[in-house]
């Protein structure tokens, strides 16, 4: 989680919270995101590639307008970062 925060360049002035893997099903995932919504600092989660689009959709709908960075293959030759 610390590597993701450092490499992604996300703000840490209000700290960050590592949430591990979010639930795989949308309903449970949205419920978990609702609980995380009041956290002002950055959130770090692991997401399997096949759940990325649905997880980002749920996060945008529940968390609202927050910055996001998707990191792939961190600390490896082909690492990639998408911010928005």
N, C-alpha and C positions, 0 to 999 in steps of 0.2 A: 504494500500500500504506500509506503514512504517513497519507493522508487517512482510510482505512478504520479504522486504529488510533485516530486522534484522535477521529473521529466516533462510533465504536462504543462507546467507553468501556471497552474491554477492558484488563485489567491489563498493564502493561509493566515492572513492577518486575524481572522476569527477562528483559526484552527481548522481541522478537518476530521471527519468521522468516517471510519472504515466500516462498511456494512456487510462485507463479504458477498456471498451470492444472494441475490434477491429471489423470492419465490418464483418458480417457473410458470405458474398460471397467473393470468392477468388479474383476476379478482383479488387473489392473495397478495400479489405484487403491488397493486394499487393501495391496498389496505396498509401495507408496510410503508409505502411512500408517503401516505397521509401522516403516519406517525413521525416520519423523518422531516416533513415539511417545515416545522417550526425551527429546525436547526439552521442557523444563519451561516455557519461555515461550510466549506466544501464537503461534498459527499463523494466517497470512493466506493465503487462496487465492482465486483467481477461479474461479467455477463458472457455466457457462451455465445459463439458467433451466430448460431441459429435462432437466438432469442434477442439479438441486438435491436432489430427494427421495432419489435413489439415492446421491448423494454424502454427504448427511447421515446416511443409514442406515449406510453403510460406515464413516463417521467415528465414529459412536456405538459401533458394534460393535468397531472396532479400537482407538480411543483411550480408550474407556470414559467415565467420568463427568467430562466437562470442560464448562465453560461455553462457550456459542456465541453469536455474534451474526451474523445474516444482514443484510447491507446491500444496499439496492436504490436505484438512481438517485441515488447519492451526489453531492453538490454541485449537485443540480438541484432545481427547485421541488417535485417530488413524491417526494423522498427518503423512504425508509422503513427502519426498523430493527426486527428481531425478536430478542429475547434470550431465552436459556433454557439 
